[in-house]
Amino acid sequence: MTYRSPIKHCRNCGSVVAYRIPDDGDTKPRAVCTVCHTIHYENPLNVVGTVPYLGTKVLLCKRNIEPRWGKWTLPAGFMELEESTAQGAARETQEEAGALFELEGLFSILNVIRVGQVHLFYRARLLSETFHPGHETIEARLFEEHEIPWDEIAFRTVKETLECYFADRRRGHYDIHQIDIA
């Protein structure tokens, strides 16, 4: 199944669009305005977040919103306009966990092709064990690897990122991981 967010009207003039291959040499069907001929491109959404850690523990947030209310996740969310991926990851960590941290390097890039998303996670070294979760989080808690509720993880991207994180930690070296999720 291919993801397509249906554009129905032109953002330029408000007229109806039709999906077709534009006459400009493009090779993919696009939403093309039937009146002003503006081509509307649909691009993946970026989800940005962190793997917050303190010593051997990782911080997870219990979701207070759908989808997957009550499940555990890393602090993450949609990137906003006028912010970098790192700024978005830091903002989401502050909003969801209320954590004090130092942002480190990019850790994982996950292409979720079916839903048109790219998830980017940064490592974040926690500076305190005190958290002040926002309204999207029921609880923010530190977990050792063996304590993580693996069957209660909200998203496959989070599970894959956590598995890579713990494998890298055992090796004593952190790589950047690129994963495609069909």
C-alpha positions in Angstrom: 0.0 0.0 0.0 1.4 3.4 -1.0 0.9 6.4 1.2 -0.7 9.5 -0.4 -2.2 12.3 1.5 -5.0 13.4 -0.8 -4.7 17.0 -1.9 -8.1 18.0 -3.2 -7.8 21.8 -3.8 -5.0 24.0 -5.1 -3.2 25.9 -2.3 -2.7 28.8 -4.8 -6.1 29.4 -6.2 -8.5 27.0 -4.5 -9.5 25.1 -7.6 -9.8 21.3 -7.9 -6.6 19.4 -8.5 -6.1 16.3 -10.6 -3.4 13.7 -10.0 -1.4 13.2 -13.2 2.2 13.3 -14.4 3.0 17.0 -15.0 4.0 18.1 -18.5 7.4 19.4 -17.2 9.2 16.1 -17.6 8.4 14.8 -14.1 7.9 11.0 -13.8 5.5 10.8 -10.8 1.8 11.6 -10.6 1.4 14.9 -8.7 -1.6 17.0 -7.6 -1.9 19.5 -10.5 -4.3 22.4 -10.4 -6.9 22.1 -13.2 -7.1 26.0 -13.5 -3.7 27.6 -12.7 -1.6 24.4 -13.3 0.3 24.8 -10.1 2.1 21.5 -9.2 1.7 20.5 -5.6 4.5 18.2 -4.3 3.8 15.8 -1.4 6.9 15.1 0.8 7.5 12.9 3.8 7.0 14.4 7.3 9.9 14.5 9.7 9.6 13.1 13.2 12.4 14.1 15.5 13.3 12.9 19.0 15.9 11.7 21.4 17.3 8.7 23.1 17.8 10.3 26.6 20.1 8.3 28.8 21.6 8.6 32.3 24.3 6.1 33.0 22.9 2.7 31.9 19.3 3.8 31.9 17.1 5.2 29.1 14.2 7.6 29.6 10.8 6.6 28.2 7.6 8.5 28.2 4.1 6.9 28.6 1.8 8.4 26.0 -1.2 10.4 27.1 -2.4 10.9 23.5 -3.5 8.8 20.5 -2.3 7.0 18.6 -1.2 4.4 21.1 -2.3 6.0 24.3 -0.7 4.3 27.4 2.2 2.9 25.4 5.9 3.8 26.0 7.9 5.8 23.6 11.0 7.9 23.3 10.3 11.6 23.4 9.6 12.6 19.8 7.2 14.4 17.5 6.7 16.2 14.3 9.3 18.8 13.3 8.0 22.3 13.1 8.8 24.9 10.4 11.7 27.2 11.2 13.6 24.7 13.3 16.4 22.3 12.6 16.1 18.6 13.3 18.2 19.0 16.4 16.1 21.9 17.6 12.9 19.9 17.1 14.3 16.9 18.9 15.3 19.1 21.9 11.9 20.8 21.9 10.0 17.5 21.8 12.2 16.2 24.7 11.5 19.2 26.8 7.8 19.2 26.0 7.2 15.5 26.6 9.6 14.7 29.4 10.5 18.1 30.9 14.1 16.8 31.1 17.3 18.6 31.5 19.8 17.2 29.0 22.7 17.9 26.7 22.0 17.0 23.1 24.6 14.7 21.4 24.9 13.4 17.9 22.4 12.0 15.5 21.8 8.4 16.2 19.2 6.9 14.0 17.4 7.7 10.7 14.3 5.5 10.0 12.4 5.8 6.8 8.8 4.7 7.3 7.9 4.5 3.7 4.3 3.3 4.1 3.2 6.4 6.0 5.6 8.9 4.3 7.7 9.7 7.4 11.3 10.0 8.3 12.2 9.6 12.0 15.5 11.0 13.3 16.7 10.4 16.8 19.6 12.0 18.6 21.4 10.8 21.7 20.8 13.1 24.7 22.7 12.8 28.0 20.4 13.6 30.9 21.7 16.0 33.5 19.2 15.2 36.1 16.8 12.4 37.3 14.0 14.9 37.7 11.4 15.1 35.0 8.4 17.4 34.5 6.4 15.8 31.7 4.0 17.8 29.6 0.3 17.1 28.9 1.1 14.5 26.2 2.9 12.3 28.7 1.3 10.3 31.6 4.7 9.4 33.1 8.4 9.8 32.3 10.7 7.1 33.7 14.2 5.7 33.5 14.6 2.1 32.6 17.5 -0.3 32.6 17.6 -2.4 29.4 16.2 -5.5 31.1 13.3 -3.4 32.6 12.0 -2.0 29.3 8.4 -3.0 28.6 9.2 -4.2 25.1 5.6 -5.4 24.5 4.3 -2.0 25.4 6.5 0.1 23.1 4.3 2.4 21.0 6.1 2.4 17.6 8.4 0.1 15.7 10.8 3.1 15.1 11.3 3.4 18.8 11.8 -0.3 19.3 14.4 -0.4 16.5 16.2 2.7 17.8 16.3 1.2 21.4 17.7 -2.1 20.1 20.4 -0.3 18.2 21.2 1.9 21.2 21.7 -1.0 23.6 23.7 -3.0 21.1 26.0 0.0 20.5 26.3 0.6 24.3 27.4 -3.0 24.8 30.1 -2.5 22.0 31.2 0.8 23.6 30.8 2.7 20.3 27.8 4.6 18.9 27.2 4.6 15.2 24.5 6.3 13.1 21.9 3.8 12.1 19.8 4.0 8.9 16.8 1.7 8.8 14.1 1.3 6.2 10.7 0.2 7.4 8.5 -0.9 4.5 
